[in-house]
Amino acid sequence: MEKNTHVDLVVIGAGPGGYAAAFRAADLGKDVLLVEKDETLGGVCLNRGCIPSKALLHISKAISETKDLSMAGVSFDKVKIDIQKVKKYKDRIVSQLNKGISSLANARKVNVLKGQAKFKSNTELTIRVGKEAKKVTFEKCIIASGSTAATIPGLPKNNDKVLTSRTALELKHIPKRLLVIGGGVIGLELGQVYSSLGSEVSVVEYLPGLIPGADPDMVKPLQKKLESQFKTIKVSTKVTKVESNSDGGFTVSLEGQEKTETKKFDSVLISVGRKPNTDLLNLSATDIDINEKGFIVVDVYQRTKVKNIFAIGDITGNPMLAHKATHEGKVAAEVSCGVSSAMDARVIPSVVYTNPEVAWVGLTEKEAKEKGVKYEKGEFPWAASGKAIILNAEQGKTKVLFDPESKKILGAAIVGPSAGDLISEACLAIEMGADAEDIGLTVHPHPTLGETFAAAAEVYTKTITDLYIPSKGVK
């Protein structure tokens, strides 16, 4: 690539949103330059987030399932973990997907440049590639530079035993005693992974409950499982100090509602959220607006205040999810190419890939109560599901919220195995404007976990036969 280059479209960041945007624009005939500061494509999600963590969670769930099978008369020898083979398994999956994305970029003739991009104006970038700086001018630009892990003040610096979501996945060592600071999605997923690999895990969460975005009743079965796996789970608790010890571990001061205490740990995992990478781009050289939380402000077309510059994914705000970024990337690419498109998705699903999984989409009961939204609901307990009983998942539940007047679905939540897969049916139902009868009258295969979604609708319409719900008459 020449030192000074002009392109139709430059995409900054090759994560799920960035490469989707680049590939869609290339398919629409544009000359596309994809800029990525890391050595491999795929962004945080593929290289140090979604994919490697789910690979490790797969191992964690398999270990748990083998223990459950002992109740069915099938026992295995004590689990033996070869951490080097585990790392190779995880890295092989990441590498395979890395190669796949590079192959797709080559097939579409998308030019890829490994370097750090900074704006010089609304139409110009400087890209630092090693010691060399390249100048790129563009007609259109899509910013997809993502986010990084947030932290807390006062942590010991340059200590590899202070883990982030990124370094935790490197599995350099499995601590005997691990403190997870943050009881959200990332903290609980990685906490469960390390527990399966042999760590004694404790979790501390500043807010009153785990996974703040989900309804408490849907988190309850997961919390019960975690209480049997983790040493302690403390909510409404603040970490006030983390001090290094002479033995290489840490003394952590915890401030709860009732008492303050100190505990010793061998390693600490920080999982307190993420922050947008707006500080890496020199946005002050442009006319782009940033809100008070540091996110780039965009409209439904993913366009910033500068009409030829778009932004997608984590850098535009919550929810910070890969599938949201991918959808936004396609919208931005299409609009930049003159195709009619807009970010009009009615809902974005959320999933916690723990064991059991927790998934929700659309309106939650918690939100409805806070906002005063009227709703009615149907709940189906998995204790009445043959497939759930086979899987030792009786604690699971499927819940669906409906509009009291139109009977259309407003939201849904599922807790249990494969909840992240099952929630897709609720997403489609909301997008299509389905009502309770549409769902209940759709024939689902038996025995499956999927049929619990229809059963929850039948509970609401009082047509359920797998449960006995006293009724005054036929409805």
Disulfide bonds with the S-S distance in Angstrom:
none
